[in-house]
């Protein structure tokens, strides 16, 4: 691998994985890099989503804009 030094065991493992995927090593590594970037972006997005949706002011703003959940209407009960 040009410009990257890794131990023989790791290089062999990567070659084996690339072969199993039916790709040359450089294409396999590019694919893995893209997948890892997507995973990181999804993890960051999920963290932001959890932070934003958990904020009471965000929930209040959403409810003000779109209406909050309808309050439960209870029917009078017969005595």
C-alpha positions as CSV (number, residue, x, y, z in Angstrom):
1,X,0.0,0.0,0.0
2,X,1.6,3.2,-1.2
3,X,2.5,5.6,1.6
4,X,0.9,3.5,4.4
5,X,2.9,1.1,6.5
6,X,1.0,-1.7,8.2
7,X,2.0,-5.0,9.6
8,X,1.9,-8.1,7.4
9,X,-0.9,-9.7,9.4
10,X,-3.2,-6.7,8.9
11,X,-2.2,-6.4,5.2
12,X,-3.0,-10.1,4.7
13,X,-6.4,-9.8,6.4
14,X,-7.2,-6.8,4.3
15,X,-6.3,-8.6,1.1
16,X,-8.4,-11.6,2.1
17,X,-11.4,-9.3,2.8
18,X,-10.9,-7.6,-0.6
19,X,-10.7,-10.9,-2.4
20,X,-13.9,-12.1,-0.7
21,X,-15.6,-8.9,-1.8
22,X,-14.3,-9.4,-5.3
23,X,-12.5,-6.1,-5.3
24,X,-8.9,-5.0,-5.7
25,X,-7.4,-3.9,-2.4
26,X,-7.5,-0.2,-3.2
27,X,-11.1,-0.3,-4.3
28,X,-12.0,-2.3,-1.2
29,X,-10.3,0.2,1.1
30,X,-12.0,3.1,-0.6
31,X,-15.4,1.3,-0.1
32,X,-14.6,0.7,3.6
33,X,-13.6,4.4,4.0
34,X,-16.9,5.6,2.5
35,X,-18.9,3.2,4.7
36,X,-17.0,4.4,7.8
37,X,-17.7,8.1,6.8
38,X,-21.4,7.3,6.4
39,X,-21.5,5.5,9.8
40,X,-19.8,8.5,11.5
41,X,-22.2,10.9,9.8
42,X,-25.2,8.8,11.0
43,X,-23.8,8.6,14.5
44,X,-23.3,12.4,14.6
45,X,-26.8,13.0,13.2
46,X,-28.4,10.6,15.7
47,X,-26.6,12.4,18.6
48,X,-27.8,15.8,17.3
49,X,-31.3,14.4,16.9
50,X,-31.3,13.1,20.5
51,X,-30.0,16.4,21.8
52,X,-32.5,18.5,19.9
53,X,-35.6,16.4,20.4
54,X,-34.9,16.1,24.1
55,X,-34.8,19.8,24.6
56,X,-38.0,21.1,26.2
57,X,-37.8,24.4,24.3
58,X,-37.7,22.5,21.0
59,X,-40.7,20.4,21.9
60,X,-42.6,23.6,22.9
61,X,-41.6,25.3,19.6
62,X,-42.8,22.3,17.7
63,X,-46.1,22.2,19.5
64,X,-46.6,25.9,19.0
65,X,-46.0,25.6,15.3
66,X,-47.8,22.3,14.5
67,X,-50.0,21.8,17.5
68,X,-49.3,19.6,20.5
69,X,-50.8,16.2,21.1
70,X,-54.6,16.3,21.5
71,X,-55.7,16.1,25.1
72,X,-57.5,12.9,25.9
73,X,-61.3,13.4,25.9
74,X,-62.9,11.3,28.5
75,X,-66.6,10.3,28.2
76,X,-68.7,10.9,31.3
77,X,-69.2,7.7,33.2
78,X,-72.6,6.4,34.2
79,X,-73.1,6.1,37.9
